[in-house]
Amino acid sequence: MAAVLRSSVIARAASTLWVAAIVLWNTIYLERVAQTLREPRKDVNDTLLPHVSPLGW
């Protein structure tokens, strides 16, 4: 019984770690995209950025 519980806890921790890594990756990527779009002659509507953020889940 303890082995099953331990296995379940490890699986949940691994899943949480994967989700955190994906959110971090997406946040960094979206920040780079926004910076690239802000280069001269490109307009970025900052009010739309919260709608593409993965942190709104």
HTML snippet that shows the backbone in 3Dmol.js (N, CA, C, O; Angstrom):
<script src="https://3Dmol.org/build/3Dmol-min.js"></script>
<div id="view" style="width:600px;height:400px;position:relative"></div>
<script>
const pdb = `
ATOM      1  N   MET A   1       0.808  -1.195   0.000  1.00  0.00           N
ATOM      2  CA  MET A   1       0.000   0.000   0.000  1.00  0.00           C
ATOM      3  C   MET A   1       0.858   1.269   0.000  1.00  0.00           C
ATOM      4  O   MET A   1       0.558   2.222  -0.720  1.00  0.00           O
ATOM      5  N   ALA A   2       1.910   1.281   0.796  1.00  0.00           N
ATOM      6  CA  ALA A   2       2.792   2.442   0.856  1.00  0.00           C
ATOM      7  C   ALA A   2       3.500   2.660  -0.475  1.00  0.00           C
ATOM      8  O   ALA A   2       3.733   3.801  -0.873  1.00  0.00           O
ATOM      9  N   ALA A   3       3.842   1.586  -1.161  1.00  0.00           N
ATOM     10  CA  ALA A   3       4.516   1.698  -2.451  1.00  0.00           C
ATOM     11  C   ALA A   3       3.592   2.335  -3.491  1.00  0.00           C
ATOM     12  O   ALA A   3       4.034   3.134  -4.317  1.00  0.00           O
ATOM     13  N   VAL A   4       2.325   1.980  -3.443  1.00  0.00           N
ATOM     14  CA  VAL A   4       1.350   2.556  -4.377  1.00  0.00           C
ATOM     15  C   VAL A   4       1.178   4.045  -4.105  1.00  0.00           C
ATOM     16  O   VAL A   4       1.132   4.846  -5.039  1.00  0.00           O
ATOM     17  N   LEU A   5       1.085   4.416  -2.841  1.00  0.00           N
ATOM     18  CA  LEU A   5       0.945   5.820  -2.475  1.00  0.00           C
ATOM     19  C   LEU A   5       2.180   6.615  -2.897  1.00  0.00           C
ATOM     20  O   LEU A   5       2.066   7.712  -3.442  1.00  0.00           O
ATOM     21  N   ARG A   6       3.346   6.057  -2.643  1.00  0.00           N
ATOM     22  CA  ARG A   6       4.597   6.726  -3.019  1.00  0.00           C
ATOM     23  C   ARG A   6       4.665   6.902  -4.532  1.00  0.00           C
ATOM     24  O   ARG A   6       5.067   7.960  -5.016  1.00  0.00           O
ATOM     25  N   SER A   7       4.281   5.886  -5.272  1.00  0.00           N
ATOM     26  CA  SER A   7       4.281   5.962  -6.728  1.00  0.00           C
ATOM     27  C   SER A   7       3.324   7.038  -7.221  1.00  0.00           C
ATOM     28  O   SER A   7       3.635   7.765  -8.164  1.00  0.00           O
ATOM     29  N   SER A   8       2.171   7.138  -6.590  1.00  0.00           N
ATOM     30  CA  SER A   8       1.183   8.145  -6.961  1.00  0.00           C
ATOM     31  C   SER A   8       1.706   9.555  -6.690  1.00  0.00           C
ATOM     32  O   SER A   8       1.518  10.459  -7.504  1.00  0.00           O
ATOM     33  N   VAL A   9       2.354   9.736  -5.558  1.00  0.00           N
ATOM     34  CA  VAL A   9       2.914  11.041  -5.208  1.00  0.00           C
ATOM     35  C   VAL A   9       4.003  11.428  -6.198  1.00  0.00           C
ATOM     36  O   VAL A   9       4.068  12.584  -6.616  1.00  0.00           O
ATOM     37  N   ILE A  10       4.843  10.505  -6.573  1.00  0.00           N
ATOM     38  CA  ILE A  10       5.911  10.779  -7.541  1.00  0.00           C
ATOM     39  C   ILE A  10       5.329  11.126  -8.899  1.00  0.00           C
ATOM     40  O   ILE A  10       5.813  12.042  -9.565  1.00  0.00           O
ATOM     41  N   ALA A  11       4.298  10.406  -9.317  1.00  0.00           N
ATOM     42  CA  ALA A  11       3.658  10.687 -10.607  1.00  0.00           C
ATOM     43  C   ALA A  11       3.041  12.078 -10.621  1.00  0.00           C
ATOM     44  O   ALA A  11       3.156  12.797 -11.613  1.00  0.00           O
ATOM     45  N   ARG A  12       2.392  12.460  -9.539  1.00  0.00           N
ATOM     46  CA  ARG A  12       1.792  13.796  -9.466  1.00  0.00           C
ATOM     47  C   ARG A  12       2.856  14.878  -9.470  1.00  0.00           C
ATOM     48  O   ARG A  12       2.691  15.914 -10.114  1.00  0.00           O
ATOM     49  N   ALA A  13       3.932  14.648  -8.763  1.00  0.00           N
ATOM     50  CA  ALA A  13       5.021  15.625  -8.731  1.00  0.00           C
ATOM     51  C   ALA A  13       5.634  15.791 -10.118  1.00  0.00           C
ATOM     52  O   ALA A  13       5.935  16.909 -10.538  1.00  0.00           O
ATOM     53  N   ALA A  14       5.818  14.690 -10.821  1.00  0.00           N
ATOM     54  CA  ALA A  14       6.373  14.747 -12.169  1.00  0.00           C
ATOM     55  C   ALA A  14       5.439  15.503 -13.104  1.00  0.00           C
ATOM     56  O   ALA A  14       5.884  16.301 -13.929  1.00  0.00           O
ATOM     57  N   SER A  15       4.157  15.250 -12.972  1.00  0.00           N
ATOM     58  CA  SER A  15       3.166  15.945 -13.803  1.00  0.00           C
ATOM     59  C   SER A  15       3.184  17.442 -13.529  1.00  0.00           C
ATOM     60  O   SER A  15       3.136  18.248 -14.459  1.00  0.00           O
ATOM     61  N   THR A  16       3.251  17.811 -12.273  1.00  0.00           N
ATOM     62  CA  THR A  16       3.304  19.225 -11.893  1.00  0.00           C
ATOM     63  C   THR A  16       4.559  19.883 -12.448  1.00  0.00           C
ATOM     64  O   THR A  16       4.511  21.021 -12.915  1.00  0.00           O
ATOM     65  N   LEU A  17       5.666  19.182 -12.400  1.00  0.00           N
ATOM     66  CA  LEU A  17       6.920  19.711 -12.930  1.00  0.00           C
ATOM     67  C   LEU A  17       6.819  19.939 -14.434  1.00  0.00           C
ATOM     68  O   LEU A  17       7.293  20.958 -14.936  1.00  0.00           O
ATOM     69  N   TRP A  18       6.212  19.010 -15.154  1.00  0.00           N
ATOM     70  CA  TRP A  18       6.035  19.161 -16.610  1.00  0.00           C
ATOM     71  C   TRP A  18       5.172  20.378 -16.920  1.00  0.00           C
ATOM     72  O   TRP A  18       5.501  21.158 -17.814  1.00  0.00           O
ATOM     73  N   VAL A  19       4.092  20.546 -16.204  1.00  0.00           N
ATOM     74  CA  VAL A  19       3.207  21.689 -16.448  1.00  0.00           C
ATOM     75  C   VAL A  19       3.953  22.992 -16.177  1.00  0.00           C
ATOM     76  O   VAL A  19       3.847  23.938 -16.956  1.00  0.00           O
ATOM     77  N   ALA A  20       4.695  23.048 -15.095  1.00  0.00           N
ATOM     78  CA  ALA A  20       5.472  24.252 -14.764  1.00  0.00           C
ATOM     79  C   ALA A  20       6.503  24.552 -15.843  1.00  0.00           C
ATOM     80  O   ALA A  20       6.699  25.713 -16.204  1.00  0.00           O
ATOM     81  N   ALA A  21       7.162  23.526 -16.361  1.00  0.00           N
ATOM     82  CA  ALA A  21       8.154  23.722 -17.420  1.00  0.00           C
ATOM     83  C   ALA A  21       7.505  24.255 -18.697  1.00  0.00           C
ATOM     84  O   ALA A  21       8.066  25.125 -19.363  1.00  0.00           O
ATOM     85  N   ILE A  22       6.335  23.739 -19.037  1.00  0.00           N
ATOM     86  CA  ILE A  22       5.627  24.198 -20.236  1.00  0.00           C
ATOM     87  C   ILE A  22       5.184  25.651 -20.084  1.00  0.00           C
ATOM     88  O   ILE A  22       5.314  26.442 -21.018  1.00  0.00           O
ATOM     89  N   VAL A  23       4.663  26.001 -18.914  1.00  0.00           N
ATOM     90  CA  VAL A  23       4.239  27.385 -18.671  1.00  0.00           C
ATOM     91  C   VAL A  23       5.436  28.318 -18.756  1.00  0.00           C
ATOM     92  O   VAL A  23       5.344  29.386 -19.362  1.00  0.00           O
ATOM     93  N   LEU A  24       6.553  27.934 -18.159  1.00  0.00           N
ATOM     94  CA  LEU A  24       7.758  28.759 -18.219  1.00  0.00           C
ATOM     95  C   LEU A  24       8.223  28.928 -19.655  1.00  0.00           C
ATOM     96  O   LEU A  24       8.525  30.045 -20.076  1.00  0.00           O
ATOM     97  N   TRP A  25       8.286  27.838 -20.415  1.00  0.00           N
ATOM     98  CA  TRP A  25       8.718  27.892 -21.812  1.00  0.00           C
ATOM     99  C   TRP A  25       7.814  28.832 -22.611  1.00  0.00           C
ATOM    100  O   TRP A  25       8.304  29.685 -23.351  1.00  0.00           O
ATOM    101  N   ASN A  26       6.505  28.676 -22.463  1.00  0.00           N
ATOM    102  CA  ASN A  26       5.566  29.515 -23.210  1.00  0.00           C
ATOM    103  C   ASN A  26       5.682  30.981 -22.827  1.00  0.00           C
ATOM    104  O   ASN A  26       5.580  31.860 -23.684  1.00  0.00           O
ATOM    105  N   THR A  27       5.895  31.248 -21.543  1.00  0.00           N
ATOM    106  CA  THR A  27       6.025  32.628 -21.088  1.00  0.00           C
ATOM    107  C   THR A  27       7.263  33.271 -21.693  1.00  0.00           C
ATOM    108  O   THR A  27       7.206  34.406 -22.167  1.00  0.00           O
ATOM    109  N   ILE A  28       8.378  32.557 -21.681  1.00  0.00           N
ATOM    110  CA  ILE A  28       9.619  33.086 -22.260  1.00  0.00           C
ATOM    111  C   ILE A  28       9.455  33.288 -23.761  1.00  0.00           C
ATOM    112  O   ILE A  28       9.864  34.316 -24.300  1.00  0.00           O
ATOM    113  N   TYR A  29       8.858  32.310 -24.435  1.00  0.00           N
ATOM    114  CA  TYR A  29       8.666  32.400 -25.875  1.00  0.00           C
ATOM    115  C   TYR A  29       7.761  33.571 -26.239  1.00  0.00           C
ATOM    116  O   TYR A  29       8.063  34.329 -27.161  1.00  0.00           O
ATOM    117  N   LEU A  30       6.645  33.723 -25.515  1.00  0.00           N
ATOM    118  CA  LEU A  30       5.725  34.820 -25.811  1.00  0.00           C
ATOM    119  C   LEU A  30       6.370  36.174 -25.544  1.00  0.00           C
ATOM    120  O   LEU A  30       6.101  37.140 -26.258  1.00  0.00           O
ATOM    121  N   GLU A  31       7.214  36.252 -24.525  1.00  0.00           N
ATOM    122  CA  GLU A  31       7.922  37.506 -24.251  1.00  0.00           C
ATOM    123  C   GLU A  31       8.859  37.857 -25.402  1.00  0.00           C
ATOM    124  O   GLU A  31       8.947  39.016 -25.806  1.00  0.00           O
ATOM    125  N   ARG A  32       9.559  36.851 -25.928  1.00  0.00           N
ATOM    126  CA  ARG A  32      10.462  37.092 -27.061  1.00  0.00           C
ATOM    127  C   ARG A  32       9.684  37.514 -28.304  1.00  0.00           C
ATOM    128  O   ARG A  32      10.126  38.389 -29.049  1.00  0.00           O
ATOM    129  N   VAL A  33       8.541  36.901 -28.524  1.00  0.00           N
ATOM    130  CA  VAL A  33       7.715  37.273 -29.676  1.00  0.00           C
ATOM    131  C   VAL A  33       7.248  38.718 -29.534  1.00  0.00           C
ATOM    132  O   VAL A  33       7.314  39.488 -30.492  1.00  0.00           O
ATOM    133  N   ALA A  34       6.783  39.084 -28.363  1.00  0.00           N
ATOM    134  CA  ALA A  34       6.319  40.457 -28.136  1.00  0.00           C
ATOM    135  C   ALA A  34       7.454  41.451 -28.339  1.00  0.00           C
ATOM    136  O   ALA A  34       7.241  42.513 -28.923  1.00  0.00           O
ATOM    137  N   GLN A  35       8.656  41.127 -27.866  1.00  0.00           N
ATOM    138  CA  GLN A  35       9.800  42.021 -28.049  1.00  0.00           C
ATOM    139  C   GLN A  35      10.143  42.168 -29.526  1.00  0.00           C
ATOM    140  O   GLN A  35      10.452  43.267 -29.987  1.00  0.00           O
ATOM    141  N   THR A  36      10.089  41.078 -30.262  1.00  0.00           N
ATOM    142  CA  THR A  36      10.377  41.120 -31.692  1.00  0.00           C
ATOM    143  C   THR A  36       9.350  41.975 -32.424  1.00  0.00           C
ATOM    144  O   THR A  36       9.700  42.744 -33.319  1.00  0.00           O
ATOM    145  N   LEU A  37       8.094  41.840 -32.045  1.00  0.00           N
ATOM    146  CA  LEU A  37       7.045  42.625 -32.692  1.00  0.00           C
ATOM    147  C   LEU A  37       7.126  44.104 -32.351  1.00  0.00           C
ATOM    148  O   LEU A  37       6.608  44.941 -33.090  1.00  0.00           O
ATOM    149  N   ARG A  38       7.769  44.431 -31.243  1.00  0.00           N
ATOM    150  CA  ARG A  38       7.891  45.841 -30.845  1.00  0.00           C
ATOM    151  C   ARG A  38       9.032  46.559 -31.562  1.00  0.00           C
ATOM    152  O   ARG A  38       9.223  47.761 -31.377  1.00  0.00           O
ATOM    153  N   GLU A  39       9.776  45.841 -32.364  1.00  0.00           N
ATOM    154  CA  GLU A  39      10.858  46.485 -33.112  1.00  0.00           C
ATOM    155  C   GLU A  39      10.261  47.591 -33.981  1.00  0.00           C
ATOM    156  O   GLU A  39       9.053  47.616 -34.216  1.00  0.00           O
ATOM    157  N   PRO A  40      11.099  48.494 -34.452  1.00  0.00           N
ATOM    158  CA  PRO A  40      10.579  49.620 -35.242  1.00  0.00           C
ATOM    159  C   PRO A  40       9.628  49.176 -36.358  1.00  0.00           C
ATOM    160  O   PRO A  40       9.817  48.143 -37.001  1.00  0.00           O
ATOM    161  N   ARG A  41       8.624  49.984 -36.552  1.00  0.00           N
ATOM    162  CA  ARG A  41       7.623  49.813 -37.613  1.00  0.00           C
ATOM    163  C   ARG A  41       6.647  48.677 -37.371  1.00  0.00           C
ATOM    164  O   ARG A  41       5.944  48.272 -38.297  1.00  0.00           O
ATOM    165  N   LYS A  42       6.579  48.150 -36.156  1.00  0.00           N
ATOM    166  CA  LYS A  42       5.600  47.113 -35.855  1.00  0.00           C
ATOM    167  C   LYS A  42       4.813  47.533 -34.622  1.00  0.00           C
ATOM    168  O   LYS A  42       5.388  47.974 -33.627  1.00  0.00           O
ATOM    169  N   ASP A  43       3.510  47.394 -34.694  1.00  0.00           N
ATOM    170  CA  ASP A  43       2.646  47.835 -33.609  1.00  0.00           C
ATOM    171  C   ASP A  43       2.113  46.622 -32.848  1.00  0.00           C
ATOM    172  O   ASP A  43       1.607  45.673 -33.448  1.00  0.00           O
ATOM    173  N   VAL A  44       2.234  46.665 -31.522  1.00  0.00           N
ATOM    174  CA  VAL A  44       1.716  45.598 -30.669  1.00  0.00           C
ATOM    175  C   VAL A  44       0.678  46.213 -29.731  1.00  0.00           C
ATOM    176  O   VAL A  44       0.957  47.170 -29.009  1.00  0.00           O
ATOM    177  N   ASN A  45      -0.502  45.650 -29.760  1.00  0.00           N
ATOM    178  CA  ASN A  45      -1.552  46.118 -28.866  1.00  0.00           C
ATOM    179  C   ASN A  45      -1.380  45.381 -27.529  1.00  0.00           C
ATOM    180  O   ASN A  45      -1.724  44.205 -27.414  1.00  0.00           O
ATOM    181  N   ASP A  46      -0.851  46.073 -26.538  1.00  0.00           N
ATOM    182  CA  ASP A  46      -0.552  45.450 -25.246  1.00  0.00           C
ATOM    183  C   ASP A  46      -1.798  44.949 -24.519  1.00  0.00           C
ATOM    184  O   ASP A  46      -1.699  44.087 -23.646  1.00  0.00           O
ATOM    185  N   THR A  47      -2.952  45.471 -24.866  1.00  0.00           N
ATOM    186  CA  THR A  47      -4.168  44.998 -24.211  1.00  0.00           C
ATOM    187  C   THR A  47      -4.548  43.589 -24.656  1.00  0.00           C
ATOM    188  O   THR A  47      -5.334  42.921 -23.984  1.00  0.00           O
ATOM    189  N   LEU A  48      -4.001  43.132 -25.778  1.00  0.00           N
ATOM    190  CA  LEU A  48      -4.306  41.783 -26.267  1.00  0.00           C
ATOM    191  C   LEU A  48      -3.378  40.713 -25.684  1.00  0.00           C
ATOM    192  O   LEU A  48      -3.721  39.531 -25.685  1.00  0.00           O
ATOM    193  N   LEU A  49      -2.219  41.114 -25.193  1.00  0.00           N
ATOM    194  CA  LEU A  49      -1.236  40.134 -24.698  1.00  0.00           C
ATOM    195  C   LEU A  49      -1.760  39.259 -23.562  1.00  0.00           C
ATOM    196  O   LEU A  49      -1.438  38.071 -23.545  1.00  0.00           O
ATOM    197  N   PRO A  50      -2.535  39.760 -22.627  1.00  0.00           N
ATOM    198  CA  PRO A  50      -3.044  38.873 -21.571  1.00  0.00           C
ATOM    199  C   PRO A  50      -3.929  37.738 -22.102  1.00  0.00           C
ATOM    200  O   PRO A  50      -4.101  36.719 -21.433  1.00  0.00           O
ATOM    201  N   HIS A  51      -4.479  37.913 -23.280  1.00  0.00           N
ATOM    202  CA  HIS A  51      -5.367  36.896 -23.837  1.00  0.00           C
ATOM    203  C   HIS A  51      -4.601  35.722 -24.460  1.00  0.00           C
ATOM    204  O   HIS A  51      -5.194  34.679 -24.734  1.00  0.00           O
ATOM    205  N   VAL A  52      -3.301  35.879 -24.685  1.00  0.00           N
ATOM    206  CA  VAL A  52      -2.504  34.783 -25.236  1.00  0.00           C
ATOM    207  C   VAL A  52      -1.586  34.176 -24.186  1.00  0.00           C
ATOM    208  O   VAL A  52      -0.843  33.240 -24.480  1.00  0.00           O
ATOM    209  N   SER A  53      -1.630  34.696 -22.977  1.00  0.00           N
ATOM    210  CA  SER A  53      -0.772  34.199 -21.905  1.00  0.00           C
ATOM    211  C   SER A  53      -1.243  32.854 -21.390  1.00  0.00           C
ATOM    212  O   SER A  53      -2.436  32.665 -21.154  1.00  0.00           O
ATOM    213  N   PRO A  54      -0.317  31.909 -21.210  1.00  0.00           N
ATOM    214  CA  PRO A  54      -0.689  30.610 -20.652  1.00  0.00           C
ATOM    215  C   PRO A  54      -1.039  30.689 -19.167  1.00  0.00           C
ATOM    216  O   PRO A  54      -1.575  29.734 -18.604  1.00  0.00           O
ATOM    217  N   LEU A  55      -0.739  31.814 -18.536  1.00  0.00           N
ATOM    218  CA  LEU A  55      -1.000  31.926 -17.110  1.00  0.00           C
ATOM    219  C   LEU A  55      -2.463  32.203 -16.796  1.00  0.00           C
ATOM    220  O   LEU A  55      -2.845  32.267 -15.628  1.00  0.00           O
ATOM    221  N   GLY A  56      -3.276  32.366 -17.820  1.00  0.00           N
ATOM    222  CA  GLY A  56      -4.685  32.605 -17.614  1.00  0.00           C
ATOM    223  C   GLY A  56      -5.508  31.332 -17.481  1.00  0.00           C
ATOM    224  O   GLY A  56      -6.734  31.395 -17.389  1.00  0.00           O
ATOM    225  N   TRP A  57      -4.864  30.203 -17.471  1.00  0.00           N
ATOM    226  CA  TRP A  57      -5.570  28.923 -17.380  1.00  0.00           C
ATOM    227  C   TRP A  57      -6.394  28.936 -16.142  1.00  0.00           C
ATOM    228  O   TRP A  57      -7.083  27.959 -15.849  1.00  0.00           O
TER     229      TRP A  57
END
`;
const viewer = $3Dmol.createViewer("view");
viewer.addModel(pdb, "pdb");
viewer.setStyle({}, {cartoon: {color: "spectrum"}});
viewer.zoomTo();
viewer.render();
</script>
